[in-house]
């Protein structure tokens, strides 16, 4: 559910800059999807680990998300900082890598917000429904 959100930022960056879709931009899309998926998997696994340790649903999501904010921000900012020279390159060959850099610079912040805000909300909604379903099933079986 959050993977397309990161792509939205990438597409907007290309539209704003006026750079056409190219194979290097497509590689940037793939990178944004991969980084977003990895961040989501790590966050969900960490929340699940906290739940197995006995934390409540809300506590696990809150603690898990807050503990993962700093590493995610650092990783995203370092990746984006590495793309800035490519995005502003004006020398020969720079136009080849510019779409890659812009898709990453546009997609990473949006994907980061989706991972740290949207994903925990979706996780809570899904697991709240699951808990309610299990409660109804238990009450029905009694």
N, C-alpha and C positions, 0 to 999 in steps of 0.2 A: 504493500500500500504506500510505502514511502519512497520507493524507487523512482516512480514517475515525477515526484516532487523535485528531486534533485535535477532531473532532466529539464524541468521547467526553467530553472535558473540558468542552465546552459543555453537553452534556446533563446531566452531573453537576452543573454549577453551577446549572442551572435546577431540577433535582430538589432539591438541598440548600436552595435559597432558597425553594422552593415556588411559584415563578412559573410559570404555565402557558405552554405553547407559543403564540406569537403571531406575527404578521407581522413585527414588529421583531426577534423572536428568530430568525426565518428569515433575515432580512437579516444578522444576526450570524453565522449558520452560513455563509452565502455569503462573508462577509468572512474568516472563519477559513479556509475552504477556499481562497480566493484567496491569502491571505497564505502559507499552508502550501505551496501549489503553487509560488508565486513563490520562496520560500526554497529549496525542493527543486530547482527548475530552476537557480537561481543556483549552488547548491552542486555539483550534478552537472556543470554546465558548467565550473566552476572546477577540479574534479577532472580532467575530461577535458582541459582546457588543460594542466594539470600533466603528465598522461600524454603528451601530444603533445610536451612539452618534454623528454621522456626519463626522467621519474621512474618508478620501479617502481610497481606497483599499490598496495602497502601504503604506500609513501612518499607517493604522490599523495593517497591517502585521508587519511592522518594529517596531512600538512601542509595540505591543502586544508581539512579540517574545523577544524583548530586556528586557521588564519588567518581563518576565517569566524565563529568563535565570538563575538568581541567585537562586530562589526557586527550580528550577529543578536540578541545579548542587548540591545544598546542600542536597536535598533528595536522589539523586543518590549516592553521595559520602558517606552519612551516611549508606545507604543500603549496599553499597559495603564494607565499613569498618566493618560492622557487619558480613559480610561473610568471611573476611580474616581469623579469627581464625578457622572457620570450614574448610576452604580450606587447611590450613596447619596442621590440627590436625593429630597427629601420634599415639595417644593413642587408646585404644580399643574402637571400635564404631565409630571412626572418619571416617573410610572408608565408612560408611553408608551415612553420610551427606556431604562428600566431593563432590560428583557429583552435588548436589543441589547448594552448594556454588560456584562451578566453572561455572555452567551454568549462575548463576546470575552475577558473576564477569565478565564473557565474554559477556553476553548479555546487561547488563545495559549501558556500555559506548557506544556501537554501537546504542542501542535504543535511548539513549539521543541525540546523533548526528543526528539520523534520525528525531527525534521529533523537534529539534531546527533548523535544516537546510533543510532537505528534505521535511518535512511537509509544512513549509511556501512556499517553491517553488511550490509544488503541488497545494496548496491553491491558489496561485497567478495564476497559469496556468489555473485552472478550472474556477476561477471567471473572468479572462480576456476573456476567450472564451464565458462565459455566457453574459458578457457585450457586446461583439461584436455581439453575436446572437441577443440580444435585440435591439441593434442599427440597425442591418440589418432589423429586423422585423418592427421597427418604420419607417425606410426609405421606406420600401416596402409598408407599409400601407398608407403612405402619398401620 
